[in-house]
Amino acid sequence: MSAQEWLALIVERNQALHAIGSAEEALDMLFTNWPVTSGIGFILAMEACAGTVTGAVTQGEAQAAFLAAARDAKVVLRIA
């Protein structure tokens, strides 16, 4: 799965909508605008999204980890 094949996720954070369409965008969101910066969901999402750079993790695995982190952190999101 390439970065272009991510389902478009719309994350609602701080009364703003953020479109997440790749592991790189998800990693940026995790670094800069995430409500929970600890816990297994957050850590696994960070590692998965970063792992796509080297090819150790697929885009699909990274997206699943990001969705799990969003559930753990109770981040409101929708699939567009």
Buried (B, 14 or more C-beta within 10 A) or exposed (E): EEEEEBEEBEBEBEEEEBEBBBBBBBBBBBEEEBEBEEEEBBBBBBBBBBBBEEEEBBBBBBBBBBBBBBEBBEBEBEEE
